[in-house]
Amino acid sequence: MIQRELGKAWDFFRDKGFKKTLLSREAPFLIQFGKYGVCGVISVVVLALVIYLGEALFPRFFSGDLPDRTLAWNTAILHFIAFVPSNFVAYGLNRWLVFTPGRHTAKRELTLFTLISLLSFSLGEVLPFWLINNFDLPRPVVHFSFIISSAMVNFVCRKFLVFEK
C-alpha cells in the first residue's frame, strides 16, 4: 500500500513538476498530506513566534517564581492569543494549497475551520495545563505537547468536514 502511494505521488510529481504539484489541490494523498504538513509547520512557526514574543514582552507573567497554577493559566492565555494569527495562517494556506474549497461558502468554511481548530486547541490545552501543574517540565516541552495534541485530529476534520466537496 505504501509503495503504491509513493508511486502515485512520484508519478504525479514527475508529470506535473514542482510548481503545479505545489498548487494542485487534486494531488495524491501523500503529496496532499505533505503539503498539509508544511502548512502546519508554517502555522506552528507563527504560533511559536507569538508565544516567544509574549514571553519576551511580558516576562513577569512567565517567571519561575510564580505558582504553578498561575503559570499554567498565563500559558493557556498566551496559547489562545497565539492561536488567532496561527489559525488564520493555517486556514489561508490550507485553502490555497491543500484542500478544494467549495463545499461551503467562504464564511461558513472559515467558521467551521475555526471551530474545529478551537476544539482541538481546547483539547490540546488540557495537556499542557496538566503537565505544568503535575510535573516539572520545561515550557518548550509543554508547548510542543500542545502543538502535537492539537494537530492530531485536524487533518481528517478539515478534509472531510470543511473542504471536501
RAWO-V339784 format. One record per pair of residues at least 6 apart in sequence whose ideal C-beta (glycine too) atoms are under 8 Angstrom apart, sorted by the first residue. I is the first residue (numbers start at 0). J is the second residue. Records with the same first field share a line. If there is no record, write none. Layout:
I = J + J
This chain:
4 = 27 + 28 + 29
5 = 29
7 = 27 + 28 + 29
8 = 26 + 27 + 28 + 29 + 30
11 = 20 + 23 + 26 + 27 + 30
12 = 20 + 30
15 = 23
20 = 26 + 30
21 = 34 + 96
22 = 96
23 = 30
24 = 31 + 96 + 97 + 98 + 99
25 = 99
26 = 34
31 = 97
32 = 154
34 = 96 + 97
35 = 93 + 97 + 154
38 = 89 + 92 + 93 + 96 + 97
39 = 89 + 150 + 153
41 = 88 + 89 + 92
42 = 85 + 86 + 88 + 89 + 92
43 = 85 + 146 + 150
45 = 81 + 84 + 85 + 88
46 = 78 + 81 + 82 + 84 + 85 + 146
47 = 81 + 142
49 = 77 + 80 + 81 + 84 + 85
50 = 77 + 78 + 81 + 142
53 = 61 + 77 + 80 + 81
54 = 61 + 77 + 138
60 = 73 + 77
61 = 70 + 73 + 74 + 77 + 138
62 = 70
65 = 73
67 = 131 + 132
68 = 132
70 = 131
71 = 127 + 128 + 131 + 132
74 = 127 + 128 + 131 + 138 + 141
75 = 124 + 127 + 128
78 = 120 + 124 + 127 + 142 + 145
79 = 120 + 124
82 = 116 + 117 + 120
86 = 112 + 113 + 116
89 = 112 + 116
90 = 109 + 112 + 113
93 = 112 + 157 + 162
94 = 100 + 108 + 162
97 = 162
98 = 157 + 158 + 161 + 162 + 163
99 = 162 + 163 + 164
100 = 108 + 162
101 = 162 + 164
102 = 108 + 161 + 162 + 163 + 164
103 = 111 + 161
108 = 161 + 162
111 = 160 + 161
112 = 157 + 161
115 = 152 + 153 + 156 + 157 + 160 + 161
116 = 149 + 153
118 = 152
119 = 148 + 149 + 150 + 151 + 152 + 153 + 156
120 = 149
122 = 148 + 149 + 152
123 = 144 + 145 + 146 + 147 + 148 + 149 + 150
124 = 145 + 149
126 = 144 + 145 + 148
127 = 141 + 142 + 144 + 145
130 = 136 + 140 + 141 + 144
131 = 141
